Amino acid sequence: MKRKILITVLVLISAVTAIGLAACTGDDEFDITKTLSYDQYMYYFGATEDFEVSVTGVNREELFISDGKVGELKDSVKLTLRPLKPALLNFEYTYVLTGESGTLQGSLEKDSFGVSSSASLTDIASIGAIRSVTVTYGENVKEVALENAVTEIDNKKALEIAANAFKAEIDAALAEGEFGRETYVKLVRNDHDPNGGYYWFVSFIKDRDDYWAALIDSKTGEVVSTRKSVAEEGETSDTIAV
């Protein structure tokens, strides 16, 4: 009889423990990835003396607003060409984007300021890893090699590193009831130094005047700098550039 009682108690303890673990790891557990409202996962870049060309992939709010809330997300991949000489701004451009297993081609449309041209790419996965883009304008044809800038540290790892850098602030916010911020992840290039490489910019945004931001080396994962900007009563702090 004692043996049966002991077994019953152990079974009950196991059941209670399992329920407790399920509660701790269930749907209510905070997931920082659920706060993403701008998440760049792709960046190919190339340049010549005439052009800068990039291919970027972003899952983002269709209309990004720094309000601490995640709106409806839309995935988009864009090819962008920026002429580096004034005379090249007057041309119309077509492209052939070449990957390891195929090509995509089409026309580039000028932006509203006329300083760059771009095209949305809807079937990028079909051509595999991107190698180059061939640009045609007038009687000119130029090929630009494209480098994959997302290498050692990707967008997911960058988010993890930034969240760890602001762990105390995140824990404090959750202890008060909710995180209350949206997250912005973007890969940026050091335009002032050709050999300066790429950096992940990760920001946790409550509103345009209240954010935490980290700059992370895309090769090493080192947190280069952090910044917290909180608007004081009656004052306006610097706003985040998006």
C-alpha positions as a printed NumPy array, in Angstrom:
array([[  0.   ,   0.   ,   0.   ],
       [  2.814,   2.416,   0.89 ],
       [  4.466,   1.622,  -2.444],
       [  1.247,   2.5  ,  -4.338],
       [  0.867,   5.76 ,  -2.416],
       [  4.484,   6.713,  -3.155],
       [  4.036,   6.024,  -6.868],
       [  0.826,   8.083,  -6.91 ],
       [  2.559,  11.025,  -5.201],
       [  5.465,  10.88 ,  -7.671],
       [  3.057,  10.845, -10.611],
       [  1.219,  13.878,  -9.218],
       [  4.477,  15.755,  -8.633],
       [  5.6  ,  14.982, -12.197],
       [  2.292,  16.207, -13.598],
       [  2.42 ,  19.468, -11.629],
       [  6.034,  20.019, -12.697],
       [  5.132,  19.451, -16.351],
       [  2.272,  21.943, -16.124],
       [  4.595,  24.479, -14.52 ],
       [  7.188,  24.068, -17.255],
       [  4.522,  24.415, -19.908],
       [  3.376,  27.66 , -18.331],
       [  6.937,  29.015, -18.26 ],
       [  7.688,  28.166, -21.888],
       [  4.258,  28.71 , -23.377],
       [  2.815,  31.357, -25.633],
       [  2.984,  34.026, -22.92 ],
       [  6.791,  33.966, -22.792],
       [  8.299,  37.182, -24.14 ],
       [  9.754,  36.812, -27.629],
       [ 11.804,  39.791, -28.827],
       [ 11.362,  38.722, -32.468],
       [  7.627,  39.424, -32.153],
       [  8.447,  43.117, -31.729],
       [ 10.188,  43.466, -35.107],
       [  8.693,  46.152, -37.326],
       [ 11.753,  46.561, -39.582],
       [ 13.993,  43.543, -40.126],
       [ 16.617,  43.666, -42.883],
       [ 17.898,  40.206, -43.756],
       [ 19.591,  40.769, -47.141],
       [ 22.189,  43.236, -48.4  ],
       [ 24.301,  42.858, -51.54 ],
       [ 26.437,  45.825, -52.555],
       [ 28.734,  46.812, -55.408],
       [ 30.249,  49.997, -56.785],
       [ 32.18 ,  51.377, -59.733],
       [ 33.38 ,  54.898, -60.429],
       [ 29.954,  55.561, -61.979],
       [ 27.418,  53.732, -59.801],
       [ 26.563,  52.265, -56.438],
       [ 24.209,  49.269, -56.645],
       [ 22.518,  47.384, -53.826],
       [ 20.013,  44.591, -53.365],
       [ 18.219,  44.734, -50.029],
       [ 15.646,  42.429, -48.467],
       [ 13.479,  43.726, -45.621],
       [ 10.439,  42.503, -43.725],
       [  8.867,  45.71 , -42.464],
       [  5.788,  47.729, -41.72 ],
       [  4.478,  48.975, -45.02 ],
       [  4.375,  52.455, -43.493],
       [  7.033,  52.618, -40.796],
       [  5.965,  54.809, -37.868],
       [  8.03 ,  55.125, -34.677],
       [  5.152,  54.537, -32.274],
       [  6.227,  51.445, -30.314],
       [  3.668,  49.227, -32.041],
       [  4.115,  46.606, -34.754],
       [  1.763,  47.139, -37.67 ],
       [  1.101,  44.908, -40.67 ],
       [  4.361,  43.602, -42.112],
       [  5.336,  43.26 , -45.752],
       [  8.37 ,  41.503, -47.201],
       [ 10.155,  43.266, -50.042],
       [ 13.388,  42.902, -52.018],
       [ 14.642,  45.911, -53.943],
       [ 17.412,  46.573, -56.439],
       [ 18.654,  50.17 , -56.209],
       [ 21.108,  52.013, -58.465],
       [ 22.601,  55.369, -57.485],
       [ 24.578,  57.24 , -60.175],
       [ 27.69 ,  58.963, -58.819],
       [ 28.02 ,  61.505, -61.655],
       [ 25.434,  64.211, -62.439],
       [ 25.423,  63.376, -66.162],
       [ 24.265,  59.846, -65.41 ],
       [ 21.076,  61.049, -63.727],
       [ 19.474,  61.732, -67.106],
       [ 19.447,  58.13 , -68.366],
       [ 16.812,  55.437, -68.241],
       [ 18.181,  52.127, -66.936],
       [ 17.462,  48.446, -67.444],
       [ 19.119,  45.595, -65.562],
       [ 19.962,  41.922, -65.668],
       [ 20.564,  40.535, -62.189],
       [ 22.649,  37.354, -62.262],
       [ 22.698,  34.676, -59.586],
       [ 24.326,  31.287, -59.304],
       [ 21.316,  29.569, -60.876],
       [ 19.511,  32.111, -63.038],
       [ 18.803,  35.737, -63.927],
       [ 16.146,  38.405, -63.429],
       [ 15.718,  41.395, -65.693],
       [ 13.625,  44.5  , -65.989],
       [ 13.592,  48.298, -65.887],
       [ 14.59 ,  50.65 , -63.094],
       [ 12.303,  53.526, -62.124],
       [ 13.568,  56.829, -60.738],
       [ 12.641,  57.809, -57.216],
       [ 10.694,  60.998, -56.514],
       [ 13.913,  63.019, -56.124],
       [ 15.497,  61.605, -59.287],
       [ 18.78 ,  60.728, -57.544],
       [ 18.41 ,  56.948, -57.714],
       [ 16.486,  54.285, -59.602],
       [ 15.067,  51.032, -58.281],
       [ 13.007,  47.938, -59.018],
       [ 11.104,  45.509, -56.812],
       [ 12.248,  41.895, -57.151],
       [  9.476,  39.354, -56.622],
       [ 11.242,  36.087, -57.488],
       [ 14.709,  36.565, -56.037],
       [ 14.952,  33.034, -54.605],
       [ 14.815,  31.54 , -58.101],
       [ 18.28 ,  32.801, -59.069],
       [ 20.185,  31.656, -55.969],
       [ 23.079,  33.608, -54.444],
       [ 23.498,  36.912, -56.269],
       [ 26.698,  37.466, -58.246],
       [ 26.391,  40.662, -60.303],
       [ 24.099,  43.086, -62.086],
       [ 24.495,  44.275, -65.671],
       [ 23.139,  47.778, -66.264],
       [ 22.205,  49.15 , -69.69 ],
       [ 21.721,  52.883, -70.292],
       [ 21.772,  54.479, -73.716],
       [ 24.426,  52.607, -75.698],
       [ 26.353,  51.728, -72.551],
       [ 26.447,  48.35 , -70.809],
       [ 28.201,  47.989, -67.447],
       [ 28.493,  44.956, -65.171],
       [ 28.817,  45.527, -61.419],
       [ 29.955,  42.701, -59.123],
       [ 27.837,  42.418, -55.971],
       [ 29.171,  41.342, -52.579],
       [ 27.023,  39.69 , -49.926],
       [ 27.369,  41.924, -46.859],
       [ 25.453,  39.571, -44.528],
       [ 28.178,  37.154, -43.513],
       [ 29.386,  36.278, -40.008],
       [ 26.666,  38.1  , -38.055],
       [ 23.18 ,  37.975, -39.569],
       [ 20.084,  39.952, -38.595],
       [ 18.917,  37.359, -36.065],
       [ 22.261,  37.231, -34.296],
       [ 22.481,  41.03 , -34.316],
       [ 19.091,  41.241, -32.604],
       [ 20.219,  38.712, -29.994],
       [ 23.399,  40.699, -29.289],
       [ 21.514,  43.997, -28.989],
       [ 18.882,  42.472, -26.706],
       [ 21.648,  41.197, -24.457],
       [ 23.262,  44.654, -24.415],
       [ 19.984,  46.133, -23.156],
       [ 18.977,  43.159, -21.017],
       [ 18.604,  45.228, -17.844],
       [ 16.314,  47.734, -19.556],
       [ 14.244,  44.999, -21.218],
       [ 13.855,  43.068, -17.957],
       [ 12.821,  46.238, -16.141],
       [ 10.194,  47.033, -18.791],
       [  8.781,  43.501, -18.641],
       [  8.686,  43.642, -14.839],
       [  6.449,  46.7  , -15.149],
       [  4.009,  44.78 , -17.328],
       [  4.99 ,  45.02 , -20.996],
       [  7.9  ,  45.736, -23.318],
       [  6.063,  48.521, -25.16 ],
       [  8.631,  48.944, -27.935],
       [  9.04 ,  47.991, -31.583],
       [ 12.366,  46.786, -32.931],
       [ 14.307,  48.065, -35.934],
       [ 17.205,  46.051, -37.451],
       [ 19.183,  47.441, -40.377],
       [ 22.599,  46.777, -41.918],
       [ 24.471,  49.998, -42.66 ],
       [ 27.695,  50.712, -44.54 ],
       [ 30.439,  53.059, -43.427],
       [ 30.328,  55.515, -46.343],
       [ 33.147,  57.605, -44.876],
       [ 35.655,  54.749, -45.015],
       [ 35.694,  52.403, -48.065],
       [ 37.341,  49.775, -45.896],
       [ 35.165,  50.503, -42.892],
       [ 32.876,  47.553, -43.404],
       [ 29.258,  47.06 , -42.337],
       [ 27.454,  47.478, -39.046],
       [ 24.111,  46.331, -37.708],
       [ 22.001,  49.134, -36.313],
       [ 19.442,  47.762, -33.847],
       [ 16.973,  50.021, -32.075],
       [ 14.174,  49.369, -29.589],
       [ 11.703,  52.201, -30.142],
       [  8.939,  53.438, -27.878],
       [  8.376,  56.623, -29.863],
       [ 10.434,  59.04 , -31.933],
       [ 12.05 ,  60.551, -28.822],
       [ 12.465,  57.43 , -26.685],
       [ 14.643,  54.603, -27.987],
       [ 17.59 ,  52.377, -27.143],
       [ 20.046,  51.716, -29.968],
       [ 23.16 ,  49.624, -30.54 ],
       [ 25.722,  49.58 , -33.344],
       [ 27.231,  46.125, -33.886],
       [ 30.22 ,  45.067, -36.   ],
       [ 28.862,  42.671, -38.652],
       [ 32.085,  40.629, -38.699],
       [ 32.891,  40.239, -35.01 ],
       [ 29.603,  40.888, -33.249],
       [ 31.277,  43.545, -31.086],
       [ 28.919,  46.199, -29.724],
       [ 30.676,  49.319, -31.013],
       [ 28.369,  51.783, -29.269],
       [ 25.02 ,  52.091, -27.529],
       [ 22.684,  54.993, -27.018],
       [ 19.572,  55.65 , -24.982],
       [ 17.459,  58.657, -25.905],
       [ 14.597,  59.577, -23.625],
       [ 12.699,  62.832, -24.026],
       [ 12.698,  64.958, -20.914],
       [  9.598,  66.863, -19.966],
       [  9.498,  70.054, -22.01 ],
       [ 12.478,  69.016, -24.137],
       [ 12.95 ,  67.213, -27.435],
       [ 15.839,  64.795, -27.881],
       [ 17.458,  63.664, -31.111],
       [ 15.202,  61.45 , -33.186],
       [ 16.237,  58.17 , -34.705],
       [ 17.026,  58.126, -38.407],
       [ 14.999,  55.516, -40.286]])
